[in-house]
């Protein structure tokens, strides 16, 4: 599956469908991020005051399903920590947020 590539873009106050797309070093500010069960890729992105709408089936007995949702929650937690650090005047770098492991295939299109 080819992904639509967004690089270095800023999204503000909008609903963004993450599924089927690749976001590289993008900023999301006060957005609603919608994630469904399909391939996507997030790398080096920052999230500020975003809400997540996650529609995901966790298959019984599938360690991969659990691993994927844990990776997503871990990324969201890391983004929140960095946002809090930035508000407090500390360092927060979006490069420290791990990229998601859900993209497979040939990668994003240009």
Gaussian input, Z-matrix of N, CA and C with variables (Angstrom, degrees):
# hf/3-21g

backbone

0 1
 N
 C     1     B1
 C     2     B2     1     A1
 N     3     B3     2     A2     1     D1
 C     4     B4     3     A3     2     D2
 C     5     B5     4     A4     3     D3
 N     6     B6     5     A5     4     D4
 C     7     B7     6     A6     5     D5
 C     8     B8     7     A7     6     D6
 N     9     B9     8     A8     7     D7
 C    10    B10     9     A9     8     D8
 C    11    B11    10    A10     9     D9
 N    12    B12    11    A11    10    D10
 C    13    B13    12    A12    11    D11
 C    14    B14    13    A13    12    D12
 N    15    B15    14    A14    13    D13
 C    16    B16    15    A15    14    D14
 C    17    B17    16    A16    15    D15
 N    18    B18    17    A17    16    D16
 C    19    B19    18    A18    17    D17
 C    20    B20    19    A19    18    D18
 N    21    B21    20    A20    19    D19
 C    22    B22    21    A21    20    D20
 C    23    B23    22    A22    21    D21
 N    24    B24    23    A23    22    D22
 C    25    B25    24    A24    23    D23
 C    26    B26    25    A25    24    D24
 N    27    B27    26    A26    25    D25
 C    28    B28    27    A27    26    D26
 C    29    B29    28    A28    27    D27
 N    30    B30    29    A29    28    D28
 C    31    B31    30    A30    29    D29
 C    32    B32    31    A31    30    D30
 N    33    B33    32    A32    31    D31
 C    34    B34    33    A33    32    D32
 C    35    B35    34    A34    33    D33
 N    36    B36    35    A35    34    D34
 C    37    B37    36    A36    35    D35
 C    38    B38    37    A37    36    D36
 N    39    B39    38    A38    37    D37
 C    40    B40    39    A39    38    D38
 C    41    B41    40    A40    39    D39
 N    42    B42    41    A41    40    D40
 C    43    B43    42    A42    41    D41
 C    44    B44    43    A43    42    D42
 N    45    B45    44    A44    43    D43
 C    46    B46    45    A45    44    D44
 C    47    B47    46    A46    45    D45
 N    48    B48    47    A47    46    D46
 C    49    B49    48    A48    47    D47
 C    50    B50    49    A49    48    D48
 N    51    B51    50    A50    49    D49
 C    52    B52    51    A51    50    D50
 C    53    B53    52    A52    51    D51
 N    54    B54    53    A53    52    D52
 C    55    B55    54    A54    53    D53
 C    56    B56    55    A55    54    D54
 N    57    B57    56    A56    55    D55
 C    58    B58    57    A57    56    D56
 C    59    B59    58    A58    57    D57
 N    60    B60    59    A59    58    D58
 C    61    B61    60    A60    59    D59
 C    62    B62    61    A61    60    D60
 N    63    B63    62    A62    61    D61
 C    64    B64    63    A63    62    D62
 C    65    B65    64    A64    63    D63
 N    66    B66    65    A65    64    D64
 C    67    B67    66    A66    65    D65
 C    68    B68    67    A67    66    D66
 N    69    B69    68    A68    67    D67
 C    70    B70    69    A69    68    D68
 C    71    B71    70    A70    69    D69
 N    72    B72    71    A71    70    D70
 C    73    B73    72    A72    71    D71
 C    74    B74    73    A73    72    D72
 N    75    B75    74    A74    73    D73
 C    76    B76    75    A75    74    D74
 C    77    B77    76    A76    75    D75
 N    78    B78    77    A77    76    D76
 C    79    B79    78    A78    77    D77
 C    80    B80    79    A79    78    D78
 N    81    B81    80    A80    79    D79
 C    82    B82    81    A81    80    D80
 C    83    B83    82    A82    81    D81
 N    84    B84    83    A83    82    D82
 C    85    B85    84    A84    83    D83
 C    86    B86    85    A85    84    D84
 N    87    B87    86    A86    85    D85
 C    88    B88    87    A87    86    D86
 C    89    B89    88    A88    87    D87
 N    90    B90    89    A89    88    D88
 C    91    B91    90    A90    89    D89
 C    92    B92    91    A91    90    D90
 N    93    B93    92    A92    91    D91
 C    94    B94    93    A93    92    D92
 C    95    B95    94    A94    93    D93
 N    96    B96    95    A95    94    D94
 C    97    B97    96    A96    95    D95
 C    98    B98    97    A97    96    D96
 N    99    B99    98    A98    97    D97
 C   100   B100    99    A99    98    D98
 C   101   B101   100   A100    99    D99
 N   102   B102   101   A101   100   D100
 C   103   B103   102   A102   101   D101
 C   104   B104   103   A103   102   D102
 N   105   B105   104   A104   103   D103
 C   106   B106   105   A105   104   D104
 C   107   B107   106   A106   105   D105
 N   108   B108   107   A107   106   D106
 C   109   B109   108   A108   107   D107
 C   110   B110   109   A109   108   D108
 N   111   B111   110   A110   109   D109
 C   112   B112   111   A111   110   D110
 C   113   B113   112   A112   111   D111
 N   114   B114   113   A113   112   D112
 C   115   B115   114   A114   113   D113
 C   116   B116   115   A115   114   D114
 N   117   B117   116   A116   115   D115
 C   118   B118   117   A117   116   D116
 C   119   B119   118   A118   117   D117
 N   120   B120   119   A119   118   D118
 C   121   B121   120   A120   119   D119
 C   122   B122   121   A121   120   D120
 N   123   B123   122   A122   121   D121
 C   124   B124   123   A123   122   D122
 C   125   B125   124   A124   123   D123
 N   126   B126   125   A125   124   D124
 C   127   B127   126   A126   125   D125
 C   128   B128   127   A127   126   D126
 N   129   B129   128   A128   127   D127
 C   130   B130   129   A129   128   D128
 C   131   B131   130   A130   129   D129
 N   132   B132   131   A131   130   D130
 C   133   B133   132   A132   131   D131
 C   134   B134   133   A133   132   D132
 N   135   B135   134   A134   133   D133
 C   136   B136   135   A135   134   D134
 C   137   B137   136   A136   135   D135
 N   138   B138   137   A137   136   D136
 C   139   B139   138   A138   137   D137
 C   140   B140   139   A139   138   D138
 N   141   B141   140   A140   139   D139
 C   142   B142   141   A141   140   D140
 C   143   B143   142   A142   141   D141
 N   144   B144   143   A143   142   D142
 C   145   B145   144   A144   143   D143
 C   146   B146   145   A145   144   D144
 N   147   B147   146   A146   145   D145
 C   148   B148   147   A147   146   D146
 C   149   B149   148   A148   147   D147
 N   150   B150   149   A149   148   D148
 C   151   B151   150   A150   149   D149
 C   152   B152   151   A151   150   D150
 N   153   B153   152   A152   151   D151
 C   154   B154   153   A153   152   D152
 C   155   B155   154   A154   153   D153
 N   156   B156   155   A155   154   D154
 C   157   B157   156   A156   155   D155
 C   158   B158   157   A157   156   D156
 N   159   B159   158   A158   157   D157
 C   160   B160   159   A159   158   D158
 C   161   B161   160   A160   159   D159
 N   162   B162   161   A161   160   D160
 C   163   B163   162   A162   161   D161
 C   164   B164   163   A163   162   D162
 N   165   B165   164   A164   163   D163
 C   166   B166   165   A165   164   D164
 C   167   B167   166   A166   165   D165
 N   168   B168   167   A167   166   D166
 C   169   B169   168   A168   167   D167
 C   170   B170   169   A169   168   D168
 N   171   B171   170   A170   169   D169
 C   172   B172   171   A171   170   D170
 C   173   B173   172   A172   171   D171
 N   174   B174   173   A173   172   D172
 C   175   B175   174   A174   173   D173
 C   176   B176   175   A175   174   D174
 N   177   B177   176   A176   175   D175
 C   178   B178   177   A177   176   D176
 C   179   B179   178   A178   177   D177
 N   180   B180   179   A179   178   D178
 C   181   B181   180   A180   179   D179
 C   182   B182   181   A181   180   D180
 N   183   B183   182   A182   181   D181
 C   184   B184   183   A183   182   D182
 C   185   B185   184   A184   183   D183
 N   186   B186   185   A185   184   D184
 C   187   B187   186   A186   185   D185
 C   188   B188   187   A187   186   D186
 N   189   B189   188   A188   187   D187
 C   190   B190   189   A189   188   D188
 C   191   B191   190   A190   189   D189
 N   192   B192   191   A191   190   D190
 C   193   B193   192   A192   191   D191
 C   194   B194   193   A193   192   D192
 N   195   B195   194   A194   193   D193
 C   196   B196   195   A195   194   D194
 C   197   B197   196   A196   195   D195
 N   198   B198   197   A197   196   D196
 C   199   B199   198   A198   197   D197
 C   200   B200   199   A199   198   D198
 N   201   B201   200   A200   199   D199
 C   202   B202   201   A201   200   D200
 C   203   B203   202   A202   201   D201
 N   204   B204   203   A203   202   D202
 C   205   B205   204   A204   203   D203
 C   206   B206   205   A205   204   D204
 N   207   B207   206   A206   205   D205
 C   208   B208   207   A207   206   D206
 C   209   B209   208   A208   207   D207
 N   210   B210   209   A209   208   D208
 C   211   B211   210   A210   209   D209
 C   212   B212   211   A211   210   D210
 N   213   B213   212   A212   211   D211
 C   214   B214   213   A213   212   D212
 C   215   B215   214   A214   213   D213
 N   216   B216   215   A215   214   D214
 C   217   B217   216   A216   215   D215
 C   218   B218   217   A217   216   D216
 N   219   B219   218   A218   217   D217
 C   220   B220   219   A219   218   D218
 C   221   B221   220   A220   219   D219
 N   222   B222   221   A221   220   D220
 C   223   B223   222   A222   221   D221
 C   224   B224   223   A223   222   D222
 N   225   B225   224   A224   223   D223
 C   226   B226   225   A225   224   D224
 C   227   B227   226   A226   225   D225
 N   228   B228   227   A227   226   D226
 C   229   B229   228   A228   227   D227
 C   230   B230   229   A229   228   D228
 N   231   B231   230   A230   229   D229
 C   232   B232   231   A231   230   D230
 C   233   B233   232   A232   231   D231
 N   234   B234   233   A233   232   D232
 C   235   B235   234   A234   233   D233
 C   236   B236   235   A235   234   D234
 N   237   B237   236   A236   235   D235
 C   238   B238   237   A237   236   D236
 C   239   B239   238   A238   237   D237
 N   240   B240   239   A239   238   D238
 C   241   B241   240   A240   239   D239
 C   242   B242   241   A241   240   D240
 N   243   B243   242   A242   241   D241
 C   244   B244   243   A243   242   D242
 C   245   B245   244   A244   243   D243
 N   246   B246   245   A245   244   D244
 C   247   B247   246   A246   245   D245
 C   248   B248   247   A247   246   D246
 N   249   B249   248   A248   247   D247
 C   250   B250   249   A249   248   D248
 C   251   B251   250   A250   249   D249
 N   252   B252   251   A251   250   D250
 C   253   B253   252   A252   251   D251
 C   254   B254   253   A253   252   D252
 N   255   B255   254   A254   253   D253
 C   256   B256   255   A255   254   D254
 C   257   B257   256   A256   255   D255
 N   258   B258   257   A257   256   D256
 C   259   B259   258   A258   257   D257
 C   260   B260   259   A259   258   D258
 N   261   B261   260   A260   259   D259
 C   262   B262   261   A261   260   D260
 C   263   B263   262   A262   261   D261
 N   264   B264   263   A263   262   D262
 C   265   B265   264   A264   263   D263
 C   266   B266   265   A265   264   D264
 N   267   B267   266   A266   265   D265
 C   268   B268   267   A267   266   D266
 C   269   B269   268   A268   267   D267
 N   270   B270   269   A269   268   D268
 C   271   B271   270   A270   269   D269
 C   272   B272   271   A271   270   D270
 N   273   B273   272   A272   271   D271
 C   274   B274   273   A273   272   D272
 C   275   B275   274   A274   273   D273
 N   276   B276   275   A275   274   D274
 C   277   B277   276   A276   275   D275
 C   278   B278   277   A277   276   D276
 N   279   B279   278   A278   277   D277
 C   280   B280   279   A279   278   D278
 C   281   B281   280   A280   279   D279
 N   282   B282   281   A281   280   D280
 C   283   B283   282   A282   281   D281
 C   284   B284   283   A283   282   D282
 N   285   B285   284   A284   283   D283
 C   286   B286   285   A285   284   D284
 C   287   B287   286   A286   285   D285
 N   288   B288   287   A287   286   D286
 C   289   B289   288   A288   287   D287
 C   290   B290   289   A289   288   D288
 N   291   B291   290   A290   289   D289
 C   292   B292   291   A291   290   D290
 C   293   B293   292   A292   291   D291
 N   294   B294   293   A293   292   D292
 C   295   B295   294   A294   293   D293
 C   296   B296   295   A295   294   D294
 N   297   B297   296   A296   295   D295
 C   298   B298   297   A297   296   D296
 C   299   B299   298   A298   297   D297
 N   300   B300   299   A299   298   D298
 C   301   B301   300   A300   299   D299
 C   302   B302   301   A301   300   D300
 N   303   B303   302   A302   301   D301
 C   304   B304   303   A303   302   D302
 C   305   B305   304   A304   303   D303
 N   306   B306   305   A305   304   D304
 C   307   B307   306   A306   305   D305
 C   308   B308   307   A307   306   D306
 N   309   B309   308   A308   307   D307
 C   310   B310   309   A309   308   D308
 C   311   B311   310   A310   309   D309
 N   312   B312   311   A311   310   D310
 C   313   B313   312   A312   311   D311
 C   314   B314   313   A313   312   D312
 N   315   B315   314   A314   313   D313
 C   316   B316   315   A315   314   D314
 C   317   B317   316   A316   315   D315
 N   318   B318   317   A317   316   D316
 C   319   B319   318   A318   317   D317
 C   320   B320   319   A319   318   D318
 N   321   B321   320   A320   319   D319
 C   322   B322   321   A321   320   D320
 C   323   B323   322   A322   321   D321
 N   324   B324   323   A323   322   D322
 C   325   B325   324   A324   323   D323
 C   326   B326   325   A325   324   D324
 N   327   B327   326   A326   325   D325
 C   328   B328   327   A327   326   D326
 C   329   B329   328   A328   327   D327

   B1=1.4452
   B2=1.5263
   B3=1.3052
   B4=1.4575
   B5=1.5215
   B6=1.3218
   B7=1.4618
   B8=1.5186
   B9=1.3171
   B10=1.4585
   B11=1.5182
   B12=1.3120
   B13=1.4634
   B14=1.5308
   B15=1.3426
   B16=1.4613
   B17=1.5223
   B18=1.3161
   B19=1.4604
   B20=1.5210
   B21=1.3477
   B22=1.4533
   B23=1.5249
   B24=1.3159
   B25=1.4613
   B26=1.5275
   B27=1.3263
   B28=1.4523
   B29=1.5139
   B30=1.3177
   B31=1.4562
   B32=1.5212
   B33=1.3310
   B34=1.4665
   B35=1.5214
   B36=1.3298
   B37=1.4611
   B38=1.5246
   B39=1.3081
   B40=1.4553
   B41=1.5170
   B42=1.3089
   B43=1.4572
   B44=1.5195
   B45=1.3259
   B46=1.4644
   B47=1.5249
   B48=1.3177
   B49=1.4609
   B50=1.5267
   B51=1.3197
   B52=1.4637
   B53=1.5323
   B54=1.3040
   B55=1.4661
   B56=1.5202
   B57=1.3360
   B58=1.4532
   B59=1.5232
   B60=1.3307
   B61=1.4587
   B62=1.5238
   B63=1.3240
   B64=1.4604
   B65=1.5257
   B66=1.3243
   B67=1.4620
   B68=1.5206
   B69=1.3147
   B70=1.4615
   B71=1.5224
   B72=1.3263
   B73=1.4634
   B74=1.5316
   B75=1.3163
   B76=1.4642
   B77=1.5194
   B78=1.3233
   B79=1.4628
   B80=1.5192
   B81=1.3296
   B82=1.4532
   B83=1.5200
   B84=1.3279
   B85=1.4570
   B86=1.5286
   B87=1.3313
   B88=1.4660
   B89=1.5259
   B90=1.3176
   B91=1.4627
   B92=1.5254
   B93=1.3166
   B94=1.4574
   B95=1.5177
   B96=1.3146
   B97=1.4609
   B98=1.5223
   B99=1.3224
   B100=1.4616
   B101=1.5212
   B102=1.3189
   B103=1.4635
   B104=1.5190
   B105=1.2922
   B106=1.4636
   B107=1.5243
   B108=1.3000
   B109=1.4619
   B110=1.5145
   B111=1.2883
   B112=1.4558
   B113=1.5284
   B114=1.2756
   B115=1.4547
   B116=1.5322
   B117=1.3298
   B118=1.4582
   B119=1.5170
   B120=1.3368
   B121=1.4666
   B122=1.5281
   B123=1.3221
   B124=1.4641
   B125=1.5177
   B126=1.3306
   B127=1.4681
   B128=1.5196
   B129=1.3277
   B130=1.4507
   B131=1.5208
   B132=1.3119
   B133=1.4671
   B134=1.5227
   B135=1.3285
   B136=1.4637
   B137=1.5226
   B138=1.3333
   B139=1.4564
   B140=1.5154
   B141=1.3237
   B142=1.4586
   B143=1.5283
   B144=1.3281
   B145=1.4601
   B146=1.5270
   B147=1.3104
   B148=1.4645
   B149=1.5217
   B150=1.3083
   B151=1.4605
   B152=1.5193
   B153=1.3274
   B154=1.4606
   B155=1.5183
   B156=1.3154
   B157=1.4621
   B158=1.5289
   B159=1.3285
   B160=1.4630
   B161=1.5293
   B162=1.3065
   B163=1.4620
   B164=1.5240
   B165=1.3268
   B166=1.4532
   B167=1.5238
   B168=1.3041
   B169=1.4586
   B170=1.5246
   B171=1.3241
   B172=1.4691
   B173=1.5203
   B174=1.3116
   B175=1.4615
   B176=1.5256
   B177=1.3278
   B178=1.4527
   B179=1.5225
   B180=1.3194
   B181=1.4556
   B182=1.5269
   B183=1.3171
   B184=1.4666
   B185=1.5197
   B186=1.3301
   B187=1.4665
   B188=1.5344
   B189=1.3301
   B190=1.4640
   B191=1.5309
   B192=1.3271
   B193=1.4692
   B194=1.5190
   B195=1.3201
   B196=1.4628
   B197=1.5293
   B198=1.3202
   B199=1.4668
   B200=1.5335
   B201=1.3299
   B202=1.4656
   B203=1.5246
   B204=1.3272
   B205=1.4686
   B206=1.5293
   B207=1.3317
   B208=1.4640
   B209=1.5283
   B210=1.3244
   B211=1.4664
   B212=1.5244
   B213=1.3290
   B214=1.4611
   B215=1.5258
   B216=1.3222
   B217=1.4648
   B218=1.5305
   B219=1.3163
   B220=1.4621
   B221=1.5220
   B222=1.3238
   B223=1.4625
   B224=1.5363
   B225=1.3281
   B226=1.4652
   B227=1.5281
   B228=1.3255
   B229=1.4697
   B230=1.5232
   B231=1.3322
   B232=1.4631
   B233=1.5267
   B234=1.3223
   B235=1.4672
   B236=1.5224
   B237=1.3325
   B238=1.4619
   B239=1.5201
   B240=1.3023
   B241=1.4642
   B242=1.5288
   B243=1.3197
   B244=1.4524
   B245=1.5251
   B246=1.3156
   B247=1.4625
   B248=1.5255
   B249=1.3256
   B250=1.4644
   B251=1.5239
   B252=1.3249
   B253=1.4536
   B254=1.5274
   B255=1.3158
   B256=1.4630
   B257=1.5284
   B258=1.3257
   B259=1.4639
   B260=1.5248
   B261=1.3301
   B262=1.4596
   B263=1.5335
   B264=1.3258
   B265=1.4604
   B266=1.5081
   B267=1.3353
   B268=1.4630
   B269=1.5123
   B270=1.3064
   B271=1.4597
   B272=1.5151
   B273=1.2798
   B274=1.4547
   B275=1.5092
   B276=1.3149
   B277=1.4464
   B278=1.5153
   B279=1.3325
   B280=1.4598
   B281=1.5238
   B282=1.3348
   B283=1.4601
   B284=1.5223
   B285=1.3507
   B286=1.4514
   B287=1.5259
   B288=1.3303
   B289=1.4563
   B290=1.5169
   B291=1.3265
   B292=1.4585
   B293=1.5191
   B294=1.3276
   B295=1.4573
   B296=1.5167
   B297=1.3202
   B298=1.4545
   B299=1.5144
   B300=1.3196
   B301=1.4574
   B302=1.5269
   B303=1.3253
   B304=1.4575
   B305=1.5117
   B306=1.3053
   B307=1.4640
   B308=1.5248
   B309=1.3008
   B310=1.4537
   B311=1.5157
   B312=1.2776
   B313=1.4556
   B314=1.5169
   B315=1.3193
   B316=1.4545
   B317=1.5143
   B318=1.3389
   B319=1.4558
   B320=1.5061
   B321=1.3330
   B322=1.4665
   B323=1.5275
   B324=1.3367
   B325=1.4609
   B326=1.5048
   B327=1.2980
   B328=1.4608
   B329=1.4985
   A1=108.89
   A2=116.19
   A3=121.12
   A4=109.36
   A5=115.37
   A6=121.05
   A7=110.01
   A8=116.28
   A9=120.93
   A10=107.55
   A11=117.54
   A12=122.29
   A13=111.39
   A14=115.00
   A15=122.95
   A16=106.22
   A17=116.71
   A18=119.49
   A19=110.35
   A20=115.39
   A21=121.20
   A22=114.56
   A23=117.82
   A24=121.61
   A25=110.69
   A26=116.29
   A27=122.28
   A28=108.52
   A29=115.89
   A30=122.91
   A31=107.35
   A32=117.36
   A33=122.43
   A34=110.65
   A35=115.23
   A36=121.55
   A37=113.05
   A38=116.25
   A39=119.11
   A40=110.87
   A41=115.45
   A42=121.23
   A43=107.59
   A44=116.10
   A45=121.40
   A46=108.17
   A47=116.23
   A48=121.62
   A49=108.19
   A50=115.72
   A51=122.67
   A52=111.39
   A53=116.22
   A54=121.75
   A55=111.75
   A56=115.51
   A57=121.60
   A58=114.03
   A59=116.35
   A60=120.00
   A61=110.42
   A62=115.16
   A63=122.30
   A64=107.75
   A65=116.09
   A66=122.00
   A67=107.90
   A68=116.52
   A69=121.68
   A70=108.07
   A71=115.89
   A72=123.42
   A73=112.45
   A74=115.83
   A75=121.23
   A76=109.51
   A77=115.63
   A78=121.93
   A79=108.21
   A80=114.97
   A81=121.99
   A82=107.13
   A83=116.90
   A84=121.64
   A85=108.45
   A86=115.92
   A87=122.68
   A88=111.76
   A89=115.93
   A90=121.34
   A91=110.82
   A92=115.24
   A93=121.40
   A94=105.71
   A95=115.68
   A96=121.83
   A97=108.42
   A98=116.27
   A99=121.93
   A100=108.30
   A101=115.08
   A102=121.35
   A103=109.32
   A104=115.59
   A105=122.43
   A106=108.03
   A107=115.38
   A108=120.49
   A109=112.27
   A110=116.91
   A111=121.63
   A112=107.61
   A113=116.28
   A114=122.16
   A115=110.07
   A116=115.74
   A117=122.49
   A118=108.10
   A119=115.84
   A120=119.50
   A121=108.49
   A122=116.63
   A123=123.66
   A124=107.43
   A125=116.84
   A126=119.97
   A127=109.81
   A128=116.58
   A129=121.66
   A130=114.14
   A131=117.43
   A132=121.57
   A133=110.71
   A134=115.78
   A135=120.25
   A136=108.69
   A137=114.93
   A138=122.06
   A139=108.30
   A140=116.44
   A141=121.31
   A142=108.50
   A143=115.54
   A144=122.38
   A145=112.69
   A146=117.20
   A147=121.39
   A148=110.84
   A149=114.95
   A150=122.06
   A151=107.59
   A152=114.84
   A153=120.64
   A154=109.57
   A155=116.32
   A156=122.79
   A157=105.07
   A158=116.13
   A159=120.86
   A160=108.99
   A161=116.12
   A162=123.13
   A163=106.79
   A164=116.12
   A165=120.81
   A166=110.36
   A167=117.40
   A168=121.72
   A169=107.63
   A170=115.74
   A171=120.81
   A172=107.06
   A173=115.38
   A174=120.62
   A175=110.89
   A176=115.16
   A177=121.28
   A178=109.05
   A179=115.21
   A180=120.61
   A181=114.33
   A182=117.52
   A183=120.32
   A184=110.38
   A185=118.06
   A186=120.28
   A187=112.05
   A188=117.34
   A189=120.73
   A190=110.76
   A191=117.82
   A192=121.15
   A193=110.94
   A194=116.14
   A195=121.14
   A196=110.36
   A197=116.88
   A198=121.76
   A199=110.51
   A200=117.37
   A201=121.23
   A202=111.64
   A203=117.79
   A204=119.84
   A205=110.35
   A206=117.56
   A207=120.32
   A208=110.97
   A209=117.16
   A210=120.68
   A211=110.22
   A212=117.21
   A213=120.86
   A214=110.89
   A215=117.06
   A216=120.59
   A217=110.07
   A218=117.76
   A219=121.35
   A220=111.90
   A221=116.87
   A222=120.58
   A223=110.56
   A224=116.98
   A225=120.90
   A226=110.15
   A227=117.44
   A228=120.82
   A229=111.22
   A230=117.11
   A231=121.32
   A232=110.59
   A233=117.22
   A234=120.89
   A235=110.82
   A236=117.09
   A237=120.35
   A238=111.34
   A239=117.87
   A240=121.92
   A241=109.61
   A242=117.04
   A243=120.33
   A244=111.56
   A245=117.28
   A246=120.99
   A247=110.31
   A248=117.00
   A249=121.32
   A250=110.79
   A251=117.45
   A252=121.27
   A253=110.88
   A254=116.71
   A255=120.68
   A256=110.45
   A257=117.29
   A258=120.86
   A259=111.28
   A260=116.10
   A261=120.91
   A262=111.85
   A263=116.51
   A264=120.00
   A265=113.82
   A266=117.61
   A267=121.11
   A268=110.80
   A269=115.06
   A270=120.20
   A271=109.70
   A272=116.02
   A273=122.28
   A274=108.00
   A275=117.05
   A276=121.17
   A277=109.14
   A278=117.41
   A279=120.57
   A280=111.75
   A281=118.16
   A282=120.06
   A283=111.17
   A284=117.15
   A285=120.68
   A286=112.57
   A287=117.26
   A288=120.43
   A289=107.51
   A290=117.27
   A291=118.53
   A292=111.23
   A293=116.25
   A294=119.01
   A295=108.50
   A296=116.30
   A297=120.53
   A298=109.84
   A299=117.05
   A300=120.92
   A301=113.41
   A302=118.31
   A303=119.40
   A304=114.43
   A305=118.31
   A306=119.98
   A307=108.91
   A308=115.34
   A309=119.84
   A310=107.95
   A311=117.36
   A312=120.08
   A313=111.20
   A314=117.27
   A315=121.08
   A316=114.89
   A317=119.43
   A318=120.89
   A319=111.81
   A320=115.66
   A321=120.93
   A322=111.94
   A323=114.43
   A324=119.41
   A325=109.04
   A326=117.28
   A327=120.18
   A328=110.97
   D1=129.76
   D2=176.11
   D3=-85.65
   D4=138.26
   D5=179.22
   D6=-104.48
   D7=144.40
   D8=173.46
   D9=-77.49
   D10=126.83
   D11=-173.41
   D12=-96.60
   D13=132.11
   D14=172.75
   D15=-123.45
   D16=123.28
   D17=-178.05
   D18=-129.15
   D19=126.07
   D20=176.16
   D21=68.49
   D22=20.77
   D23=-179.31
   D24=-91.07
   D25=154.93
   D26=174.72
   D27=-115.74
   D28=129.51
   D29=178.62
   D30=-114.45
   D31=126.10
   D32=-177.99
   D33=-128.28
   D34=132.72
   D35=171.80
   D36=49.22
   D37=47.16
   D38=178.77
   D39=-143.24
   D40=164.33
   D41=174.12
   D42=-90.50
   D43=125.66
   D44=-177.14
   D45=-121.00
   D46=123.88
   D47=176.46
   D48=-87.54
   D49=111.05
   D50=-175.69
   D51=-75.04
   D52=-37.13
   D53=-174.74
   D54=-58.77
   D55=137.04
   D56=177.56
   D57=78.59
   D58=10.69
   D59=-176.80
   D60=-133.58
   D61=160.47
   D62=175.44
   D63=-119.69
   D64=127.35
   D65=178.72
   D66=-117.71
   D67=120.23
   D68=-177.50
   D69=-122.29
   D70=120.81
   D71=-179.41
   D72=50.96
   D73=44.06
   D74=177.86
   D75=-99.14
   D76=158.39
   D77=176.41
   D78=-114.49
   D79=135.90
   D80=176.73
   D81=-121.64
   D82=119.69
   D83=-177.08
   D84=-123.89
   D85=119.18
   D86=177.00
   D87=53.40
   D88=42.64
   D89=-179.72
   D90=-103.54
   D91=161.92
   D92=165.43
   D93=-104.88
   D94=119.81
   D95=-177.43
   D96=-102.64
   D97=122.59
   D98=-176.71
   D99=-106.31
   D100=124.22
   D101=-178.63
   D102=-125.88
   D103=121.08
   D104=177.32
   D105=-113.42
   D106=175.85
   D107=-177.55
   D108=-76.90
   D109=85.30
   D110=172.32
   D111=-161.22
   D112=176.19
   D113=-175.98
   D114=-71.05
   D115=140.27
   D116=174.41
   D117=-155.76
   D118=170.26
   D119=179.30
   D120=-148.34
   D121=129.38
   D122=174.84
   D123=-124.75
   D124=127.40
   D125=-178.39
   D126=-142.87
   D127=121.91
   D128=175.49
   D129=63.86
   D130=26.53
   D131=-178.42
   D132=-89.48
   D133=157.94
   D134=174.16
   D135=-120.46
   D136=147.25
   D137=-176.33
   D138=-130.45
   D139=125.41
   D140=-179.91
   D141=-128.31
   D142=117.01
   D143=177.44
   D144=54.96
   D145=42.79
   D146=179.69
   D147=-99.11
   D148=146.47
   D149=172.67
   D150=-103.78
   D151=145.50
   D152=-178.81
   D153=-114.32
   D154=132.49
   D155=172.01
   D156=-113.25
   D157=107.92
   D158=-175.24
   D159=-113.29
   D160=119.35
   D161=178.06
   D162=-114.09
   D163=99.04
   D164=-170.09
   D165=-141.25
   D166=131.85
   D167=174.84
   D168=-93.83
   D169=122.35
   D170=175.89
   D171=-96.90
   D172=109.84
   D173=-176.33
   D174=-73.78
   D175=131.64
   D176=177.98
   D177=-59.60
   D178=131.73
   D179=177.43
   D180=78.16
   D181=10.48
   D182=-178.89
   D183=-106.71
   D184=100.54
   D185=177.24
   D186=-59.29
   D187=-29.58
   D188=-179.82
   D189=-64.57
   D190=-41.24
   D191=178.16
   D192=-59.93
   D193=-44.94
   D194=-179.43
   D195=-66.48
   D196=-41.66
   D197=179.50
   D198=-61.66
   D199=-42.41
   D200=-178.54
   D201=-65.68
   D202=-44.65
   D203=-178.56
   D204=-69.70
   D205=-35.29
   D206=176.32
   D207=-64.47
   D208=-40.46
   D209=178.73
   D210=-63.14
   D211=-40.65
   D212=178.65
   D213=-64.80
   D214=-47.04
   D215=179.43
   D216=-62.75
   D217=-40.44
   D218=177.37
   D219=-60.77
   D220=-40.60
   D221=178.58
   D222=-65.46
   D223=-42.20
   D224=178.95
   D225=-64.26
   D226=-43.55
   D227=178.11
   D228=-60.32
   D229=-44.38
   D230=-179.90
   D231=-62.88
   D232=-40.23
   D233=178.44
   D234=-63.63
   D235=-39.28
   D236=178.69
   D237=-66.73
   D238=-40.63
   D239=178.11
   D240=-61.97
   D241=-45.45
   D242=-179.03
   D243=-66.37
   D244=-36.14
   D245=177.09
   D246=-64.48
   D247=-42.11
   D248=177.87
   D249=-64.76
   D250=-40.03
   D251=178.45
   D252=-64.40
   D253=-40.73
   D254=179.84
   D255=-65.85
   D256=-39.25
   D257=178.17
   D258=-65.41
   D259=-32.55
   D260=-179.36
   D261=-85.77
   D262=0.00
   D263=178.72
   D264=91.07
   D265=5.31
   D266=179.17
   D267=-87.63
   D268=177.21
   D269=-179.92
   D270=-81.43
   D271=137.79
   D272=174.34
   D273=-146.25
   D274=119.17
   D275=-173.56
   D276=-121.51
   D277=124.12
   D278=-178.99
   D279=-64.47
   D280=-19.87
   D281=177.77
   D282=-67.20
   D283=-19.42
   D284=178.89
   D285=-79.40
   D286=-13.56
   D287=178.07
   D288=-78.56
   D289=123.46
   D290=-176.72
   D291=-65.58
   D292=144.12
   D293=175.82
   D294=-72.76
   D295=158.13
   D296=-177.85
   D297=-82.50
   D298=147.26
   D299=-176.47
   D300=-93.12
   D301=20.04
   D302=-168.60
   D303=-94.09
   D304=-12.08
   D305=-179.58
   D306=-81.07
   D307=134.99
   D308=175.50
   D309=-140.07
   D310=168.19
   D311=-179.78
   D312=93.67
   D313=-155.91
   D314=-171.40
   D315=-74.44
   D316=-12.84
   D317=178.66
   D318=100.10
   D319=-178.04
   D320=-174.79
   D321=-69.84
   D322=152.46
   D323=174.91
   D324=-90.20
   D325=156.74
   D326=179.36
   D327=-107.93

